[in-house]
Amino acid sequence: MISIGNGLISAKIETLGAQMRSFRREPEGLELLWTGEDPRFWRNSAPILFPIVGALPDNKYICRGSAYTMQNHGFSRSREFEVSGIGATSVELTLRSDEATRAQYPFDFELRIGYSLEGRTLTQRFIVTNTGAEPMPFSFGGHPGFRCPAFPGERYEDHSLVFEKPEAGACRMKEGPLLAEKRYPFLGGGSTFRLDKKRFAGSALLLDHLESKSVSLMSSGHGRLVTLGFEGFTHMGLWSGAGDDPFVCIEPWYGIDSRADFRTLEEKEGILSLEPGETKSAAFTIEG
């Protein structure tokens, strides 16, 4: 576990999966991230999604005429990353393709995940490079889960997600593990999404036409907890478990879950592609 801090905020990052395991507001030591301490709810905190976002039909896909198997959200969250740079307020971790990754995903790549702190803001950066000799289809994204409630005496329902701008677009959901075609009402031109387990109905809410570039998790009793800035990301997932899970995930993505008629990786909705030697960079921010 790697710790970084600047006196205002601090974070802990695990080398397994390059996953952030703590994000605290200092000096009061207020933990804002769900740390996975109770696996009955969710054992993760903020996994990295790569080289796909979401699930595949029967966990299978076709690429260059061959069949491959890959689990939901890809394999990066279960791989050990190398620490490639570290300082008091920043760290970078790197995953490179090897025989095990090629068995699931037949491409050569380098994935770098960086975390840095400035003031009360953490920046999480993704840098993906195609180190192979042919075009590489891929998706990536974040999956941070924020403690909800963060203060004793509050309820999950005492919280809201407040978007930067009014949002008139609809959201999508899933039928089982796969993306449904139907769209559902979301905010109807408003900007505030009041948290209620019934709104999730056991599924993530999937957004792909947002006007906003940021969203804040608000407590009715304590005001703003965190603001996540996601400029440039094409999709977003909002998720919370259907039971008493004390967190909400705000997930900026390049990509989205698969439809039932999906077959080849190149045709997956939201997929990106890099030519040999090319790099794709993106970052989102969390202000505590």
Buried (B, 14 or more C-beta within 10 A) or exposed (E): EBEBBBEBBBBBBBBEBBBBBBBBBBEEEBBBBBBBEEEEBBEBBBBBBBBBBBBBBEEEBBBEEEEBEBEBBBBBBEBEBEEBEEEEBBBBBBBBBEEEBBEBBBBBBBBBBBBBBEEBBBBBBBBBBBBBEEEBBBBBBBBBBBBBBBEEEBEBBBBBBBBBEEBEBBBBBBEEBBBBEEBEEBBEEEBEBEBEBEBBEEBBBBBBEBEBBBBBBBBEEBEEBBBBBBEEBBBBBBBBBEEEBBBBBBBBBBBBBBBEEBBEBEBBBBBBEBEEEEEBEBBBBBBB
